[in-house]
Amino acid sequence: MLRYETIFFTDPTLPDDEVEELIKTYEQLITTAGGKVLKVERWGKRRLAYPVKRFEEAFYVLMVIESPAEFLKDLDRRYRLNDRVLRHLTVRVENEAQLGPSPMMKTRSADRDEAGSEPSLAP
């Protein structure tokens, strides 16, 4: 099986429980296809570089997965059919994917340590 990083962002007005349900749906889809979810990172609401479907913010999710190559077409189709997913991207990782915190999560935890609380997500 090959290793991939997939990232998607959702409508920022979705409640947290709906975002969690969406993540669980994709995790279940991946495991049903014979793959494995190695890591899931919830990056939270982030400002977009440009409006997407009239939204200026979105809730980002990064997943590192192992799956058969044939499954990616189905995953892409499922992303496109879901109205709650605004954009998505899946890339193959040639070398070992970083299973520790991503650079985005390292930045957020460093900001949290400096401020002593949850960082502001404004640019």
DSSP file (Angstrom, degrees, kcal/mol; ACC not computed):
  #  RESIDUE AA STRUCTURE BP1 BP2  ACC     N-H-->O    O-->H-N    N-H-->O    O-->H-N    TCO  KAPPA ALPHA  PHI   PSI    X-CA   Y-CA   Z-CA
    1    1 A M              0   0    0      0, 0.0     2,-0.2     0, 0.0    34,-0.0   0.000 360.0 360.0 360.0 150.6    0.0    0.0    0.0
    2    2 A L  E     -A   67   0A   0     65,-1.6    65,-2.3    90,-0.0     2,-0.4  -0.654 360.0-123.0-100.5 155.7    1.1    3.5   -0.7
    3    3 A R  E     +A   66   0A   0     90,-0.4    90,-2.7    -2,-0.2     2,-0.3  -0.829  32.0 177.0-103.7 136.3    1.2    6.4    1.7
    4    4 A Y  E     -AB  65  92A   0     61,-3.1    61,-2.7    -2,-0.4     2,-0.5  -0.938  25.9-142.4-134.5 153.9   -0.7    9.7    1.1
    5    5 A E  E     -AB  64  91A   0     86,-2.6    86,-2.7    -2,-0.3     2,-0.4  -0.985  24.1-174.4-111.9 128.7   -1.4   13.0    2.8
    6    6 A T  E     -AB  63  90A   0     57,-3.0    57,-3.0    -2,-0.5     2,-0.4  -0.985   3.8-176.4-125.7 134.8   -4.9   14.3    2.2
    7    7 A I  E     +AB  62  89A   0     82,-2.9    82,-2.4    -2,-0.4     2,-0.3  -0.983   5.4 170.9-129.4 140.1   -6.2   17.6    3.3
    8    8 A F  E     -AB  61  88A   0     53,-2.1    53,-2.2    -2,-0.4     2,-0.4  -0.981  17.3-148.9-141.4 155.8   -9.7   19.1    3.0
    9    9 A F  E     -AB  60  87A   0     78,-2.2    77,-2.5    -2,-0.3    78,-1.2  -0.984  15.0-157.7-130.2 147.6  -11.4   22.1    4.4
   10   10 A T  E     -AB  59  85A   0     49,-2.3    49,-1.4    -2,-0.4    75,-0.2  -0.568  37.5 -67.4-116.3 171.5  -15.1   22.5    5.2
   11   11 A D    >   -     0   0    0     73,-1.6     3,-1.5    -2,-0.2    47,-0.1  -0.418  42.9-140.7 -55.0 124.4  -17.7   25.1    5.7
   12   12 A P  T 3  S+     0   0    0      0, 0.0    -1,-0.2     0, 0.0    46,-0.1   0.634  95.7  66.5 -71.9 -11.5  -16.7   27.1    8.8
   13   13 A T  T 3  S+     0   0    0      2,-0.0    -2,-0.1    46,-0.0    45,-0.0   0.518  74.7 111.6 -86.5  -3.9  -20.3   27.4   10.0
   14   14 A L  S <  S-     0   0    0     -3,-1.5    -4,-0.0    70,-0.1     2,-0.0  -0.456  74.5-114.8 -68.0 138.5  -20.5   23.6   10.7
   15   15 A P    >>  -     0   0    0      0, 0.0     4,-1.8     0, 0.0     3,-0.7  -0.354  28.1-108.4 -67.4 156.9  -20.8   22.7   14.3
   16   16 A D  H 3> S+     0   0    0      1,-0.3     4,-2.5     2,-0.2     5,-0.2   0.851 117.8  56.7 -56.4 -38.1  -17.8   20.7   15.8
   17   17 A D  H 3> S+     0   0    0      1,-0.2     4,-1.9     2,-0.2    -1,-0.3   0.851 106.2  49.8 -67.3 -32.1  -19.9   17.5   16.1
   18   18 A E  H <> S+     0   0    0     -3,-0.7     4,-2.1     2,-0.2    -1,-0.2   0.870 110.1  50.5 -71.4 -36.0  -20.6   17.6   12.3
   19   19 A V  H  X S+     0   0    0     -4,-1.8     4,-2.3     2,-0.2    -2,-0.2   0.926 111.3  48.7 -65.0 -43.7  -17.0   18.1   11.5
   20   20 A E  H  X S+     0   0    0     -4,-2.5     4,-2.6     1,-0.2    -2,-0.2   0.889 110.3  51.4 -62.1 -39.3  -16.1   15.1   13.7
   21   21 A E  H  X S+     0   0    0     -4,-1.9     4,-2.1     2,-0.2    -1,-0.2   0.894 109.2  50.7 -63.5 -40.1  -18.8   13.1   12.0
   22   22 A L  H  X S+     0   0    0     -4,-2.1     4,-2.0     2,-0.2    -2,-0.2   0.911 110.8  48.4 -63.3 -43.5  -17.3   14.0    8.6
   23   23 A I  H  X S+     0   0    0     -4,-2.3     4,-2.5     1,-0.2    -2,-0.2   0.928 111.5  49.6 -62.8 -45.7  -13.8   13.0    9.7
   24   24 A K  H  X S+     0   0    0     -4,-2.6     4,-2.6     1,-0.2    -1,-0.2   0.868 107.6  55.5 -62.2 -36.6  -15.2    9.7   11.1
   25   25 A T  H  X S+     0   0    0     -4,-2.1     4,-2.2     2,-0.2    -1,-0.2   0.929 110.9  43.5 -61.6 -45.9  -17.0    9.1    7.8
   26   26 A Y  H  X S+     0   0    0     -4,-2.0     4,-2.2     2,-0.2    -2,-0.2   0.880 112.7  52.6 -69.3 -37.1  -13.8    9.4    5.8
   27   27 A E  H  X S+     0   0    0     -4,-2.5     4,-2.4     2,-0.2     5,-0.2   0.933 111.7  46.5 -61.2 -44.6  -11.8    7.3    8.3
   28   28 A Q  H  X S+     0   0    0     -4,-2.6     4,-2.4     1,-0.2    -2,-0.2   0.889 110.4  53.1 -65.0 -39.6  -14.4    4.6    8.0
   29   29 A L  H  X S+     0   0    0     -4,-2.2     4,-1.4    -5,-0.2    -1,-0.2   0.905 110.7  47.5 -61.0 -42.4  -14.4    4.8    4.2
   30   30 A I  H  <>S+     0   0    0     -4,-2.2     5,-2.5     2,-0.2    -2,-0.2   0.926 113.8  45.5 -66.7 -46.3  -10.6    4.4    4.1
   31   31 A T  H ><5S+     0   0    0     -4,-2.4     3,-1.3     1,-0.2    -2,-0.2   0.855 109.5  55.6 -68.7 -33.9  -10.5    1.4    6.5
   32   32 A T  H 3<5S+     0   0    0     -4,-2.4    -1,-0.2     1,-0.3    -2,-0.2   0.845 103.9  55.1 -64.7 -33.0  -13.4   -0.2    4.6
   33   33 A A  T 3<5S-     0   0    0     -4,-1.4    -1,-0.3    -5,-0.2    -2,-0.2   0.444 129.0 -97.9 -80.2   1.0  -11.3    0.0    1.4
   34   34 A G  T < 5S+     0   0    0     -3,-1.3    -3,-0.2     1,-0.3    -2,-0.1   0.576  85.9 120.6  95.9   9.9   -8.5   -1.8    3.1
   35   35 A G      < -     0   0    0     -5,-2.5     2,-0.4    -6,-0.2    -1,-0.3  -0.330  53.9-128.2 -97.8-177.6   -6.4    1.2    4.1
   36   36 A K  E     -C   66   0A   0     30,-2.8    30,-2.7    -2,-0.1     2,-0.7  -0.991   7.6-137.3-133.7 141.7   -5.2    2.6    7.4
   37   37 A V  E     +C   65   0A   0     -2,-0.4    28,-0.2    28,-0.2     3,-0.1  -0.892  23.6 177.3 -96.0 115.3   -5.5    6.1    8.9
   38   38 A L  E     +     0   0A   0     26,-2.7     2,-0.3    -2,-0.7    27,-0.2   0.788  63.4   2.1 -89.7 -31.2   -2.1    6.9   10.4
   39   39 A K  E     -C   64   0A   0     25,-1.6    25,-2.4     2,-0.0     2,-0.4  -0.981  52.4-166.0-158.5 143.1   -2.7   10.4   11.6
   40   40 A V  E     -C   63   0A   0     -2,-0.3     2,-0.5    23,-0.2    23,-0.2  -0.995  10.4-173.9-131.5 127.2   -5.5   13.0   11.8
   41   41 A E  E     -C   62   0A   0     21,-3.1    21,-2.7    -2,-0.4     2,-0.8  -0.984  13.6-154.8-123.0 127.6   -4.8   16.6   12.6
   42   42 A R  E     -C   61   0A   0     -2,-0.5    19,-0.2    19,-0.2    -2,-0.0  -0.882  10.7-176.8 -98.8 108.1   -7.6   19.2   13.1
   43   43 A W  E     -     0   0A   0     17,-1.6    18,-0.2    -2,-0.8    -1,-0.1   0.623  30.4-143.4 -83.3 -12.6   -6.1   22.5   12.2
   44   44 A G  E     -C   60   0A   0     16,-1.0    16,-2.3    -3,-0.1     2,-0.3  -0.310  47.3 -17.6  82.9-168.7   -9.2   24.5   13.2
   45   45 A K  E     +C   59   0A   0     14,-0.2     2,-0.3    12,-0.1    14,-0.2  -0.582  67.2 177.3 -77.7 131.3  -10.6   27.5   11.5
   46   46 A R  E     -C   58   0A   0     12,-2.7    12,-2.0    -2,-0.3     2,-0.3  -0.960  33.4-106.6-132.3 149.4   -8.1   29.3    9.3
   47   47 A R  E     -C   57   0A   0     74,-0.6    10,-0.3    -2,-0.3     2,-0.2  -0.568  36.2-129.4 -75.1 137.5   -8.4   32.4    7.0
   48   48 A L  E     -     0   0A   0      8,-2.9    -1,-0.1    -2,-0.3     4,-0.0  -0.553  10.0-127.9 -86.1 152.9   -8.5   31.6    3.3
   49   49 A A  E    S+     0   0A   0      1,-0.2    -1,-0.1    -2,-0.2     7,-0.0   0.811  95.5   4.0 -68.6 -30.1   -6.2   33.4    0.8
   50   50 A Y  E    S-     0   0A   0      5,-0.1    -1,-0.2     6,-0.0     5,-0.1  -0.978  97.8 -80.6-150.3 154.9   -9.3   34.2   -1.3
   51   51 A P  E     -     0   0A   0      0, 0.0     2,-0.5     0, 0.0     5,-0.2  -0.308  37.5-163.4 -61.9 138.3  -13.0   33.5   -0.8
   52   52 A V  E >  S-C   55   0A   0      3,-2.2     3,-1.9     1,-0.1     5,-0.1  -0.984  77.8 -17.2-124.0 117.2  -14.2   30.0   -1.7
   53   53 A K  T 3  S-     0   0    0     -2,-0.5    -1,-0.1     1,-0.3     3,-0.1   0.885 128.6 -56.0  51.0  42.3  -18.0   29.7   -2.2
   54   54 A R  T 3  S+     0   0    0      1,-0.2     2,-0.4     2,-0.0    -1,-0.3   0.527 111.6 123.5  69.2  10.4  -18.3   33.1   -0.4
   55   55 A F  E <   - C   0  52A   0     -3,-1.9    -3,-2.2     1,-0.1    -1,-0.2  -0.828  41.1-172.7 -99.0 139.9  -16.5   31.8    2.7
   56   56 A E  E    S+     0   0A   0     -2,-0.4    -8,-2.9    -5,-0.2     2,-0.3   0.487  75.2  40.7-105.5  -7.6  -13.4   33.7    3.9
   57   57 A E  E     - C   0  47A   0    -10,-0.3     2,-0.3    -5,-0.1   -10,-0.2  -0.902  64.9-177.0-131.7 162.1  -12.6   31.1    6.6
   58   58 A A  E     - C   0  46A   0    -12,-2.0   -12,-2.7    -2,-0.3     2,-0.6  -0.983  31.1-112.8-154.9 159.5  -12.6   27.3    6.6
   59   59 A F  E     -AC  10  45A   0    -49,-1.4   -49,-2.3    -2,-0.3     2,-0.3  -0.878  38.0-150.4 -97.6 118.7  -12.0   24.4    9.0
   60   60 A Y  E     -AC   9  44A   0    -16,-2.3   -17,-1.6    -2,-0.6   -16,-1.0  -0.671  15.4-175.7 -96.2 143.5   -8.9   22.4    7.9
   61   61 A V  E     -AC   8  42A   0    -53,-2.2   -53,-2.1    -2,-0.3     2,-0.4  -0.994   5.8-164.1-137.3 129.9   -8.3   18.7    8.4
   62   62 A L  E     -AC   7  41A   0    -21,-2.7   -21,-3.1    -2,-0.4     2,-0.4  -0.944   8.8-176.0-113.0 134.2   -5.1   16.8    7.5
   63   63 A M  E     -AC   6  40A   0    -57,-3.0   -57,-3.0    -2,-0.4     2,-0.6  -0.996  16.2-155.1-129.9 135.8   -5.0   13.0    7.3
   64   64 A V  E     +AC   5  39A   0    -25,-2.4   -26,-2.7    -2,-0.4   -25,-1.6  -0.955  31.4 172.2-105.6 123.9   -2.0   10.7    6.6
   65   65 A I  E     -AC   4  37A   0    -61,-2.7   -61,-3.1    -2,-0.6     2,-0.4  -0.878  33.7-144.6-131.6 159.0   -3.3    7.5    5.2
   66   66 A E  E     +AC   3  36A   0    -30,-2.7   -30,-2.8    -2,-0.3   -63,-0.2  -0.998  41.3 143.3-118.1 128.3   -2.1    4.2    3.6
   67   67 A S  E     -A    2   0A   0    -65,-2.3   -65,-1.6    -2,-0.4     2,-0.1  -0.987  53.9 -82.5-157.2 163.0   -4.4    2.9    0.9
   68   68 A P    >   -     0   0    0      0, 0.0     3,-1.1     0, 0.0     4,-0.5  -0.433  41.8-121.9 -66.2 147.6   -4.4    1.1   -2.4
   69   69 A A  T >  S+     0   0    0      1,-0.3     3,-1.1     2,-0.2     4,-0.4   0.825 109.5  62.2 -61.9 -33.4   -3.9    3.4   -5.3
   70   70 A E  T >> S+     0   0    0      1,-0.2     3,-0.7     2,-0.2     4,-0.6   0.776  93.5  65.1 -64.5 -26.0   -7.2    2.5   -6.9
   71   71 A F  H <> S+     0   0    0     -3,-1.1     4,-2.3     1,-0.2     3,-0.3   0.751  82.8  75.9 -70.3 -24.3   -9.1    3.8   -3.9
   72   72 A L  H <> S+     0   0    0     -3,-1.1     4,-2.7    -4,-0.5    -1,-0.2   0.833  90.0  55.4 -62.1 -33.9   -8.0    7.4   -4.5
   73   73 A K  H <> S+     0   0    0     -3,-0.7     4,-2.2    -4,-0.4    -1,-0.2   0.913 110.3  46.3 -63.1 -41.3  -10.4    7.9   -7.4
   74   74 A D  H  X S+     0   0    0     -4,-0.6     4,-2.4    -3,-0.3    -2,-0.2   0.908 112.3  50.1 -67.8 -41.1  -13.3    6.9   -5.0
   75   75 A L  H  X S+     0   0    0     -4,-2.3     4,-2.3     2,-0.2    -2,-0.2   0.923 111.1  49.1 -62.1 -44.6  -12.0    9.2   -2.3
   76   76 A D  H  X S+     0   0    0     -4,-2.7     4,-2.4     1,-0.2    -1,-0.2   0.912 110.9  50.2 -60.6 -43.4  -11.7   12.1   -4.7
   77   77 A R  H  X S+     0   0    0     -4,-2.2     4,-2.0     1,-0.2    -1,-0.2   0.903 109.7  50.8 -62.3 -41.6  -15.3   11.4   -5.9
   78   78 A R  H  X S+     0   0    0     -4,-2.4     4,-1.0     2,-0.2    -1,-0.2   0.885 109.6  50.4 -65.1 -39.0  -16.6   11.3   -2.3
   79   79 A Y  H >< S+     0   0    0     -4,-2.3     3,-0.6     1,-0.2     6,-0.3   0.942 111.9  47.8 -61.0 -47.1  -14.9   14.6   -1.5
   80   80 A R  H 3< S+     0   0    0     -4,-2.4    -2,-0.2     1,-0.2    -1,-0.2   0.835 110.6  51.3 -66.0 -32.7  -16.5   16.3   -4.6
   81   81 A L  H 3< S+     0   0    0     -4,-2.0     2,-0.7    -5,-0.2    -1,-0.2   0.686  90.8  88.9 -78.7 -17.8  -19.9   14.9   -3.9
   82   82 A N    X<  -     0   0    0     -4,-1.0     3,-1.1    -3,-0.6    -1,-0.0  -0.724  62.7-159.7 -86.3 116.9  -20.0   16.2   -0.3
   83   83 A D  T 3  S+     0   0    0     -2,-0.7    -1,-0.2     1,-0.2   -72,-0.0   0.723  88.6  62.8 -67.2 -21.8  -21.3   19.8   -0.2
   84   84 A R  T 3  S+     0   0    0    -74,-0.1   -73,-1.6    -3,-0.0     2,-0.7   0.708  87.1  80.2 -78.7 -19.2  -19.7   20.4    3.2
   85   85 A V  E <   -B   10   0A   0     -3,-1.1   -75,-0.2    -6,-0.3     3,-0.1  -0.807  57.7-176.3 -90.5 116.7  -16.2   19.9    1.8
   86   86 A L  E     -     0   0A   0    -77,-2.5     2,-0.3    -2,-0.7    -1,-0.2   0.914  66.6  -8.3 -79.9 -44.9  -15.1   23.1    0.0
   87   87 A R  E     -B    9   0A   0    -78,-1.2   -78,-2.2   -35,-0.1     2,-0.3  -0.970  62.9-174.0-148.1 159.6  -11.8   22.0   -1.4
   88   88 A H  E     -B    8   0A   0     -2,-0.3     2,-0.3   -80,-0.2   -80,-0.2  -0.983   6.1-170.2-152.3 160.2   -9.5   19.0   -1.0
   89   89 A L  E     -B    7   0A   0    -82,-2.4   -82,-2.9    -2,-0.3     2,-0.4  -0.949   1.6-170.3-154.0 133.7   -6.1   17.8   -2.1
   90   90 A T  E     +B    6   0A   0     -2,-0.3     2,-0.4   -84,-0.2   -84,-0.2  -0.996  10.7 179.5-127.1 128.5   -4.4   14.3   -1.9
   91   91 A V  E     -B    5   0A   0    -86,-2.7   -86,-2.6    -2,-0.4     2,-0.3  -0.959  28.7-117.7-129.0 147.5   -0.8   13.8   -2.6
   92   92 A R  E     -B    4   0A   0     -2,-0.4     2,-0.7   -88,-0.2   -88,-0.3  -0.635  24.0-137.6 -80.7 138.5    1.4   10.7   -2.6
   93   93 A V        -     0   0    0    -90,-2.7   -90,-0.4    -2,-0.3     4,-0.2  -0.879  12.9-166.6-100.1 115.8    4.3   10.8   -0.1
   94   94 A E  S    S+     0   0    0     -2,-0.7    -1,-0.2     2,-0.1     2,-0.1   0.915  73.0  32.4 -69.9 -44.6    7.4    9.4   -1.6
   95   95 A N  S    S-     0   0    0      1,-0.2     2,-0.2   -92,-0.0   -92,-0.1  -0.406 117.0 -53.4-102.6-176.5    9.4    9.0    1.6
   96   96 A E        -     0   0    0     -2,-0.1    -1,-0.2     1,-0.1    -2,-0.1  -0.389  61.8-124.1 -61.1 124.2    8.2    8.2    5.1
   97   97 A A        -     0   0    0     -2,-0.2     2,-0.6    -4,-0.2    -1,-0.1  -0.400  28.2-103.4 -68.7 145.8    5.5   10.7    6.0
   98   98 A Q        -     0   0    0      1,-0.2    -1,-0.1    -2,-0.1     4,-0.0  -0.594  35.9-175.6 -71.9 116.2    6.0   12.6    9.2
   99   99 A L        +     0   0    0     -2,-0.6    -1,-0.2     2,-0.1     3,-0.1   0.531  61.8  78.3 -94.4  -6.4    3.8   11.0   11.7
  100  100 A G  S    S-     0   0    0      1,-0.2     2,-0.1   -61,-0.1    -2,-0.0  -0.078 106.6 -46.0 -80.5-167.6    4.7   13.5   14.4
  101  101 A P        -     0   0    0      0, 0.0    -1,-0.2     0, 0.0    -2,-0.1  -0.362  62.7-122.4 -64.1 140.5    3.1   17.0   14.5
  102  102 A S     >  -     0   0    0     -3,-0.1     4,-2.3     1,-0.1     3,-0.3  -0.313  30.4-100.4 -74.0 164.8    3.0   18.8   11.2
  103  103 A P  H  > S+     0   0    0      0, 0.0     4,-2.2     0, 0.0     5,-0.2   0.849 124.7  56.9 -55.7 -33.8    4.7   22.2   10.8
  104  104 A M  H  > S+     0   0    0      1,-0.2     4,-2.0     2,-0.2     5,-0.1   0.919 109.0  44.3 -63.5 -43.3    1.2   23.8   11.1
  105  105 A M  H  > S+     0   0    0     -3,-0.3     4,-2.4     2,-0.2    -1,-0.2   0.856 110.7  54.7 -72.1 -34.0    0.6   22.1   14.5
  106  106 A K  H  X S+     0   0    0     -4,-2.3     4,-2.1     2,-0.2    -1,-0.2   0.917 109.1  48.6 -63.1 -42.2    4.1   23.0   15.7
  107  107 A T  H  X S+     0   0    0     -4,-2.2     4,-2.4     1,-0.2    -2,-0.2   0.917 111.8  49.1 -63.0 -44.1    3.5   26.6   14.9
  108  108 A R  H  X S+     0   0    0     -4,-2.0     4,-2.1     1,-0.2    -2,-0.2   0.901 111.9  47.7 -64.6 -40.8    0.1   26.5   16.8
  109  109 A S  H  X S+     0   0    0     -4,-2.4     4,-2.1     2,-0.2    -1,-0.2   0.859 111.4  51.2 -70.4 -33.3    1.6   24.9   19.9
  110  110 A A  H  X S+     0   0    0     -4,-2.1     4,-2.1     2,-0.2    -2,-0.2   0.908 110.9  48.4 -66.9 -41.0    4.5   27.4   19.9
  111  111 A D  H  X S+     0   0    0     -4,-2.4     4,-2.3     1,-0.2     6,-0.3   0.896 111.2  50.8 -62.7 -40.2    2.0   30.3   19.7
  112  112 A R  H  X S+     0   0    0     -4,-2.1     4,-2.0     1,-0.2     5,-0.5   0.886 109.3  50.7 -65.6 -39.5    0.0   28.7   22.5
  113  113 A D  H  < S+     0   0    0     -4,-2.1    -1,-0.2     2,-0.2    -2,-0.2   0.899 112.6  46.2 -65.5 -40.9    3.1   28.3   24.7
  114  114 A E  H  < S+     0   0    0     -4,-2.1    -2,-0.2     1,-0.2    -1,-0.2   0.906 120.0  38.2 -68.3 -42.2    4.1   32.0   24.2
  115  115 A A  H  < S-     0   0    0     -4,-2.3    -2,-0.2     2,-0.3    -1,-0.2   0.712 100.1-131.6 -84.0 -20.9    0.6   33.3   24.8
  116  116 A G  S  < S+     0   0    0     -4,-2.0     2,-0.2     1,-0.3    -3,-0.2   0.534  81.1  48.9  80.4   5.7   -0.3   30.9   27.6
  117  117 A S  S    S-     0   0    0     -5,-0.5    -1,-0.3    -6,-0.3    -2,-0.3  -0.840 108.2 -41.5-153.6-170.6   -3.6   30.1   26.0
  118  118 A E        -     0   0    0     -2,-0.2    -9,-0.1    -3,-0.1   -10,-0.0  -0.442  67.1-117.7 -64.6 132.0   -5.2   29.2   22.6
  119  119 A P        -     0   0    0      0, 0.0     2,-0.3     0, 0.0    -1,-0.1  -0.302  23.2-107.3 -72.1 155.8   -3.6   31.2   19.8
  120  120 A S        -     0   0    0      1,-0.1    -9,-0.0    -9,-0.1    -8,-0.0  -0.639  20.2-151.1 -76.8 137.9   -5.5   33.6   17.7
  121  121 A L        +     0   0    0     -2,-0.3   -74,-0.6   -75,-0.0    -1,-0.1   0.352  58.8 116.0 -94.5   5.7   -6.0   32.2   14.2
  122  122 A A              0   0    0      1,-0.1    -2,-0.1   -76,-0.1   -76,-0.0  -0.484 360.0 360.0 -73.4 145.7   -6.1   35.7   12.5
  123  123 A P              0   0    0      0, 0.0    -1,-0.1     0, 0.0    -2,-0.0   0.510 360.0 360.0 -70.2 360.0   -3.3   36.3   10.1
